[in-house]
Amino acid sequence: MKNVSVSEGVFSPLFDTAFDEADALIAEKIEARRDNGRDLRPLIIGFSGPQGSGKSSTAQRLAARLENGGLAVAVRSLDDFYLRREDRAVLGDTEHPLLTTRGVPGTHDLALLDDIIARLTQAGQDSLTALPSFDKTIDDRAPKAHWPVFRGRPDIILLEGWCIGARPQPAHALRGSVNALEEVEDVDGVWRNYVNDQLADGYARLHRRLDFTVMFRAPSFECVYGWRAEQEAKLARSDGSNAPMTEEQLGRFIAHYERLTRWLMEDAPADLVIDIASDRKPLRWHIRNKINRL
């Protein structure tokens, strides 16, 4: 990449130590950008990685680490900004039926996310900002009365999501299908082209607002299925009224994410890329250092 140098290294072979080293490296880069900031606005840090890769737990650990250092940190997932189920139903009727399933770019309420970021950025010491929450057990946004509330203005906003930072695919990559779902239900490519157009538009504007991005890169797409199956089992246990997806249902669900997950693994559009093992242990890191900027 032009005007970019790359540094890299490995983490400890010890499981817990590797996580500590990864957390410390991320915190160091965030704090360096904050120390060199030219204004007092909150830094916005993006985390990406496939489903079940550990980005949510990393964001929570990192928030605790930064808060222990005296910083105020707001943490939210891109998942919390999914469109309401009724809005996705309309999208499915007007654009493509596959858009009724949450997950891909185009199924998030970016206007709401932009509003929340603005509210947090402009908040005063005693301001109260309700942060959206999505309930996956009902596949819909939680009632506003159940949203967590952040007091004051954060120093850091941590935003994690599987497709954070994703760039549009080149046109030639959209011509063929990547799985049976696309082959049967997106024969003419309308769905995948719609998703790609969203990446070039609203998501690109969101990504330009991020001060630093971290990506957790899986060793293979096949690992993602197992990770997502673990998430599904935990989700089902937390809500006795919901039975877990069958293997067939889970496979179809994950197929919605396959194209962009594979593209993210190939493109690795982040300032810091952390390669992880099948057990999610951090293995290696790669940092793209922009010349004349930390």
Buried (B, 14 or more C-beta within 10 A) or exposed (E): EEEEEEEEEEBBEEEEEBBBBBBEBBBEBBBEBBEEBEEEBBBBBBBBBBBBBBBBEBBBBBBEBBEEEEBBBBBBBBBBBBBBEEBBBEBBEEBBBBBBBBBBBBBBBBEBBBEBBEBBBEBEEEBEBBBBBBBBEEBBBBEEEEBBEBEBBBBBBBBBBBBBBBBBBEEEBBEEBBBEBBEEBBEEBBBBBBBBBBBEBBBBEBBEEBBBBBBBBBEEBEBBBEBBBEBBEEBBEEEEEBEBBEEEEBBBBBBBBBBBBBBBBEBBBBBBBBBBBEEBBBBBBBBBBEEEEE
